[in-house]
Amino acid sequence: MTTSSRKLDHIRICLDNPVESEGVVARSFDDLVLVHKALPEIDEADIDTSCRFLGRKLSAPLMISAMTGGHPSVKEINVNLALAASELGIAMGVGSQRAALEEESLKDTFSAVRDAAPDIPIIGNIGAVQLKRSGPGILDQLAEMIDADAIAVHLNFLQESIQPEGDRDASGVVKVLGEAANGSVPIIVKETGAGISRETAASLADVGVKMIDVSGQGGLSWAGVETYRAAEIGDCDLEEMGRLFWSWGIPTPVSIVECRSIGLDVISSGGIRSGLDVAKSLSLGASLAGTALPMLKPATKDAKAVVRAMSPYLRALRICMFLTGCRRAGELKGVPLVVLGRTREWLGARGYDLNEFSAYRELTK
Ligand SMILES: Cc1cc2nc3c(=O)[nH]c(=O)nc-3n(C[C@H](O)[C@H](O)[C@H](O)COP(=O)(O)O)c2cc1C
């Protein structure tokens, strides 16, 4: 099976089936509560959600996370996402560009994104295993294809473990990521729905990686997607593994805390389903939040539908900022946040002092 047709399978399965891990494990973001400020003492009209990302201005710390490109029939999805991101002034990632490296004629399914959105940060994408095979020199080619501001190198070993044609040789990846991090194209190391731990973040920081997209557990499950594929081809063993590992991974809020504790710049993604999740992510120390799956179906319609799906995120972020007394998005880092339930237990078991997020912030102001 070619890379291009596998990508089509993924889109079809994501459009037609429940593929999220939520429902199996409670949403970790629901364990986080921003403390309401009954006297915000700011004028809502003065709130400014804008920020800078990869040298460009965004209207809000938001992005549409990597999804697609690499098949003629998905070009329109990419263009609709790009037109919407451009209208809203937010960033966008494209899906793995591997197919375009294998087949020149597919390049325009990616480059059309830059044509539709000349001014926003656009992030290219390649798998870590592919990067290891091709060598870091490939990053210049990927960046040039879409005039990218950075390239996300994705880690998807959960998916590879359940995929019939999965590539499970993860040896030597840290070394190649180190070489890439010291090259001319900025890189972001990105998971794809299973999160990044403190230990992994530390080994990435050691080799020079500066920015991580945690893409934690709580949203799209690649084990879930591959479960459907395994069932379709009648591979009962892999189907069983897919179900077993459906909710494997580090919940997104936990992963943000773990990676921030190493001092890395963090993008929050994996189960971001509202502007409230964005605000909570920023409060935990992320500088930006991304969402993928909820934008897929609207993007099969038109750019307007994507704008309609994304606009409430911006609105809710603004309301959160008002109700916590923040004029600037960056101020959310300092607002008190109470961590409850399983997320509290998890972070406590990993040795984190949760007072850092709640009472402590107020007492030390
Ligand atoms: C249809 C689809 C295709 C995806 N393809 C890629 C990809 O090529 N590269 C990548 O890094 N992530 C890919 N992702 C993962 C997303 O970027 C994101 O990390 C993940 O879906 C979690 O976010 P969500 O819960 O908001 O969907 C894809 C997601 C979807 C839904």
The ligand as an SDF file (V2000), in Angstrom:
LIG
                    3D

 31 33  0  0  0  0  0  0  0  0999 V2000
   -6.8030   12.7220    9.7420 C   0  0  0  0  0  0  0  0  0  0  0  0
   -5.5980   13.0460   10.5810 C   0  0  0  0  0  0  0  0  0  0  0  0
   -4.3350   12.9660    9.9980 C   0  0  0  0  0  0  0  0  0  0  0  0
   -3.2060   13.2730   10.7550 C   0  0  0  0  0  0  0  0  0  0  0  0
   -1.9710   13.2400   10.1520 N   0  0  0  0  0  0  0  0  0  0  0  0
   -0.8750   13.6490   10.8500 C   0  0  0  0  0  0  0  0  0  0  0  0
    0.3900   13.7480   10.2210 C   0  0  0  0  0  0  0  0  0  0  0  0
    0.5520   13.4660    9.0320 O   0  0  0  0  0  0  0  0  0  0  0  0
    1.4400   14.1720   10.9770 N   0  0  0  0  0  0  0  0  0  0  0  0
    1.3020   14.4990   12.3030 C   0  0  0  0  0  0  0  0  0  0  0  0
    2.2680   14.9280   12.9330 O   0  0  0  0  0  0  0  0  0  0  0  0
    0.1060   14.4010   12.9220 N   0  0  0  0  0  0  0  0  0  0  0  0
   -0.9720   13.9940   12.2330 C   0  0  0  0  0  0  0  0  0  0  0  0
   -2.1910   13.9340   12.8580 N   0  0  0  0  0  0  0  0  0  0  0  0
   -2.2580   14.1350   14.3140 C   0  0  0  0  0  0  0  0  0  0  0  0
   -2.6760   15.5350   14.7000 C   0  0  0  0  0  0  0  0  0  0  0  0
   -1.7700   16.4970   14.2340 O   0  0  0  0  0  0  0  0  0  0  0  0
   -2.8140   15.6590   16.2330 C   0  0  0  0  0  0  0  0  0  0  0  0
   -1.5440   15.5240   16.8250 O   0  0  0  0  0  0  0  0  0  0  0  0
   -3.7480   14.6160   16.8150 C   0  0  0  0  0  0  0  0  0  0  0  0
   -4.8380   14.4070   15.9540 O   0  0  0  0  0  0  0  0  0  0  0  0
   -4.2770   15.0260   18.1880 C   0  0  0  0  0  0  0  0  0  0  0  0
   -5.0490   16.1880   18.1130 O   0  0  0  0  0  0  0  0  0  0  0  0
   -6.6690   16.1460   18.1060 P   0  0  0  0  0  0  0  0  0  0  0  0
   -7.0890   15.3200   19.2660 O   0  0  0  0  0  0  0  0  0  0  0  0
   -7.0650   17.5890   18.1990 O   0  0  0  0  0  0  0  0  0  0  0  0
   -7.0660   15.5330   16.7970 O   0  0  0  0  0  0  0  0  0  0  0  0
   -3.3400   13.6430   12.1160 C   0  0  0  0  0  0  0  0  0  0  0  0
   -4.6280   13.7360   12.6660 C   0  0  0  0  0  0  0  0  0  0  0  0
   -5.7370   13.4470   11.9260 C   0  0  0  0  0  0  0  0  0  0  0  0
   -7.1120   13.5780   12.5360 C   0  0  0  0  0  0  0  0  0  0  0  0
  1  2  1  0
  2  3  1  0
  2 30  2  0
  3  4  2  0
  4  5  1  0
  4 28  1  0
  5  6  2  0
  6  7  1  0
  6 13  1  0
  7  8  2  0
  7  9  1  0
  9 10  1  0
 10 11  2  0
 10 12  1  0
 12 13  2  0
 13 14  1  0
 14 15  1  0
 14 28  1  0
 15 16  1  0
 16 17  1  0
 16 18  1  0
 18 19  1  0
 18 20  1  0
 20 21  1  0
 20 22  1  0
 22 23  1  0
 23 24  1  0
 24 25  2  0
 24 26  1  0
 24 27  1  0
 28 29  2  0
 29 30  1  0
 30 31  1  0
M  END
$$$$
